[in-house]
Every structure is written in C-alpha cells, then in structure tokens.
Amino acid sequence: MALFPISSAFEGDFCLKLVAVDTEHTMDEVCAAAAHHSINRSVAARPGHRVRVRKQGEQAFLPRDMKLADAGIAPMQCLQFMFEAEEV
C-alpha cells in the first residue's frame, strides 16, 4: 500500500486535477476518488451512469477490478474518466 498521484481528466471538467490514490485500489476505487473531486463540484452527476477509466489516448477502459499496481500506470500519468451507462 502506497499513496500514488494521478492526473484526472474527468469528462466534462474544465481542468486536470491531481488525485492521490493507493496502489492497492481497484479501478472502481480510483474512479470513485476522481469522481469525488469533480462530480457535483465542476461536473453534474449523471444518474444511471458509472464512471470508467482508461489511459489517455487509449480506447479500451481498464478492467474495473484491476488494481492500480497492476495497470502499468506511472506517477502523475493522465487518466481519462468517462461516464458509462449502467446495465439494467
């Protein structure tokens, strides 16, 4: 367990945000940490949607249960956080 800084590029936000997460967090927990700094502050909540994450410039989202330590992410790397409609 170690604190790890990432840059959050949250969909609809006007600036990047520095977010401290833990290397043992799953991608869902990383999404929650990024959402805490953007949703209902500078980005409107979207009921019925969850937040997903991908490396900047990539198309595929990272698996929700993948740990940050296993994702090959460098400190301060910019990650894109996007809304995805939840399955019913």
C-alpha positions as CSV (number, residue, x, y, z in Angstrom):
1,M,0.0,0.0,0.0
2,A,1.4,3.3,-1.1
3,L,0.0,6.7,-2.0
4,F,0.2,7.3,-5.7
5,P,-0.5,10.5,-7.6
6,I,-2.5,10.5,-10.9
7,S,-3.8,13.3,-13.1
8,S,-7.6,13.2,-13.6
9,A,-9.0,14.3,-16.9
10,F,-12.7,13.9,-16.0
11,E,-15.3,14.1,-18.8
12,G,-16.9,17.5,-18.8
13,D,-14.4,19.0,-16.3
14,F,-12.6,22.2,-17.3
15,C,-9.2,21.3,-15.8
16,L,-7.0,18.4,-14.8
17,K,-7.0,17.5,-11.1
18,L,-4.2,15.9,-9.1
19,V,-5.7,12.9,-7.2
20,A,-3.9,10.8,-4.6
21,V,-4.9,7.1,-4.8
22,D,-3.5,3.9,-3.3
23,T,-1.6,1.3,-5.4
24,E,-3.9,-1.4,-4.0
25,H,-7.1,0.4,-5.2
26,T,-9.1,-1.2,-7.9
27,M,-10.0,0.9,-10.9
28,D,-13.5,1.3,-9.5
29,E,-11.9,2.8,-6.3
30,V,-9.7,5.0,-8.5
31,C,-12.8,6.2,-10.3
32,A,-14.6,7.0,-7.0
33,A,-11.6,9.0,-5.9
34,A,-11.5,11.0,-9.1
35,A,-15.3,11.5,-9.0
36,H,-15.1,12.9,-5.5
37,H,-13.1,15.8,-6.9
38,S,-15.3,16.5,-9.9
39,I,-18.9,15.3,-9.6
40,N,-21.2,17.9,-8.0
41,R,-18.3,20.4,-8.0
42,S,-17.5,21.1,-11.6
43,V,-19.3,18.2,-13.3
44,A,-23.0,17.4,-13.0
45,A,-23.9,13.9,-11.7
46,R,-25.4,11.5,-14.2
47,P,-27.9,9.2,-12.5
48,G,-27.9,5.7,-14.1
49,H,-24.2,6.1,-15.2
50,R,-21.0,4.8,-13.6
51,V,-17.5,6.2,-14.0
52,R,-14.9,4.2,-16.0
53,V,-11.2,4.9,-16.5
54,R,-8.8,4.5,-19.4
55,K,-5.3,5.6,-20.1
56,Q,-5.1,8.8,-22.0
57,G,-5.2,8.2,-25.8
58,E,-6.5,4.6,-25.5
59,Q,-10.0,3.4,-26.4
60,A,-10.4,0.5,-24.0
61,F,-11.4,1.0,-20.4
62,L,-9.3,-0.6,-17.8
63,P,-11.0,-3.6,-16.1
64,R,-13.0,-2.4,-13.1
65,D,-11.4,-5.0,-10.7
66,M,-7.8,-4.4,-11.8
67,K,-5.5,-3.0,-9.1
68,L,-3.7,0.2,-9.8
69,A,-0.3,-1.5,-9.1
70,D,-1.1,-4.0,-12.0
71,A,-2.2,-1.4,-14.6
72,G,1.3,-0.1,-15.6
73,I,0.4,3.5,-14.7
74,A,3.3,5.9,-14.0
75,P,3.1,8.5,-11.2
76,M,1.3,11.7,-12.5
77,Q,0.1,9.9,-15.6
78,C,-3.1,11.4,-17.0
79,L,-6.1,9.1,-16.9
80,Q,-9.4,9.8,-18.6
81,F,-12.5,9.3,-16.5
82,M,-15.8,8.9,-18.5
83,F,-19.4,8.2,-17.8
84,E,-20.8,4.8,-19.0
85,A,-24.5,3.8,-18.8
86,E,-25.1,1.2,-16.2
87,E,-26.6,-2.1,-17.5
88,V,-30.1,-2.8,-16.2
